[in-house]
Amino acid sequence: MRAIVCRELTGPAALRIEELAEPLSGPGQVRIRVRACGVNFADSLITRGQYQKQPATPFVPGFEVAGEVLEVGAGVTGFAPGDRVLALTPHGGYAEQVAADITRCVPIPPTMSWEHAAGFPVVFGTSHVALWHRARLQAGETLVVHGASGGVGLTAVAIGKRLGATVIATASGPAKLAVAREHGADHLIDSSREDVRERIRDLTAGRGADVVYDPVGGALFTASLRSIAFEGRILVIGFAGGDVPQIPANHLLVKNVDVIGVNWPAYAELLPRVMIESFATLVQWYLDGAIQVHVSATYPLARAVEALDQVVSRKSTGKVVITTE
Ligand SMILES: NC(=O)c1ccc[n+]([C@@H]2O[C@H](COP(=O)([O-])OP(=O)(O)OC[C@H]3O[C@@H](n4cnc5c(N)ncnc54)[C@H](OP(=O)(O)O)[C@@H]3O)[C@@H](O)[C@H]2O)c1
């Protein structure tokens, strides 16, 4: 099978397409014929040795796939060859085949395309667990979403609306803000030219935001801390901007603020019932048409490096997906 292989931890440019042996489905696993694989910002981190669960080289990147079951391993029940599934993989998705634990596989609704299924789990799963389980966002609250046209950001906008919040989206430039608007954002802030802190305070009549969803970090985190409401919650999702914020504890004390970390993949191992309940909700919302997967670009497997470059160079909106056709 063909796969995109990382042999040195120097970043995405060193990834190469290679012929590899087909994977074996071990006990409790299925072997999947990959049709599509979601591209994530963290795919770039893993090629630099900066991911929190770093595999040894050589490895194949790729955290989420959609495809058909080719074969089931020993002890597998509930899945059979031919089943359409999406799966979370610790790595290995940028390939024509991958073996996945059945505890990380979910049947795909018949109406869901391969591209939508592959672009669904990480971004919707992260934003739903963050907003529903971690921040306990309530209807009527004000939610600020940074990087609101990006992979996780756009899903946070849609889920925030579905949970009944007023959503303020920040993104760089009018084209990206228009995408956030299409997915339900009530108010838009251009983070490339407006004072984010001032605009949040204006839009909330000086009260501040109840919840902030932050996948960017750096100056946007600082602006969030200065424009958060009494008993507000700031969700630390990621650091796409590069700077990991340092938090002055006195600011948290003065306004009774919670800063809440979110490591979504950890739920698969440490608290799977949260992920399972979240997934069931999200699949139902998808079937009801309450949430949409926004795939802005697809690339063939051989052009995986370009696909990843779209994401890390800030050119993409929503999801970029790699297909194996
Ligand atoms: N905690 C978790 O469990 C979890 C799960 C998934 C992802 N994440 C993290 O969330 C972050 C976003 O992931 P994603 O897949 O949504 O990425 P993405 O699609 O590339 O979105 C990131 C957004 O960040 C903004 N940004 C600001 N400065 C940037 C820079 N220097 N480079 C790139 N983007 C920049 C961009 O929006 P503007 O141009 O509008 O500023 C971009 O749309 C990453 O740090 C990722 O590791 C965390």
The ligand as an ORCA input file, in Angstrom:
! r2SCAN-3c Opt
* xyz 0 1
  N      -6.795     20.387     22.715
  C      -7.144     19.487     21.823
  O      -7.585     18.381     22.139
  C      -7.021     19.881     20.363
  C      -7.706     19.189     19.362
  C      -7.595     19.641     18.034
  C      -6.765     20.736     17.741
  N      -6.094     21.341     18.749
  C      -5.206     22.499     18.496
  O      -6.001     23.589     18.050
  C      -5.205     24.433     17.227
  C      -5.940     24.684     15.922
  O      -6.047     23.468     15.198
  P      -6.834     23.409     13.798
  O      -6.675     22.029     13.276
  O      -8.155     24.006     13.977
  O      -5.899     24.402     12.927
  P      -6.309     25.436     11.776
  O      -7.416     24.891     10.965
  O      -5.017     25.761     11.110
  O      -6.850     26.714     12.563
  C      -5.988     27.478     13.355
  C      -6.389     28.930     13.272
  O      -5.460     29.635     14.106
  C      -5.241     30.931     13.584
  N      -3.825     31.292     13.629
  C      -3.321     32.380     14.236
  N      -2.006     32.431     14.116
  C      -1.640     31.373     13.391
  C      -0.373     30.899     12.903
  N       0.769     31.549     13.183
  N      -0.366     29.764     12.186
  C      -1.508     29.092     11.918
  N      -2.737     29.503     12.353
  C      -2.793     30.635     13.079
  C      -5.756     30.928     12.136
  O      -6.860     31.810     12.090
  P      -6.686     33.361     11.742
  O      -5.901     33.456     10.450
  O      -8.096     33.784     11.567
  O      -5.981     33.986     12.899
  C      -6.259     29.515     11.872
  O      -7.509     29.497     11.214
  C      -3.845     23.745     17.057
  O      -2.936     24.280     17.992
  C      -4.168     22.298     17.401
  O      -3.044     21.582     17.849
  C      -6.198     20.934     20.039
*
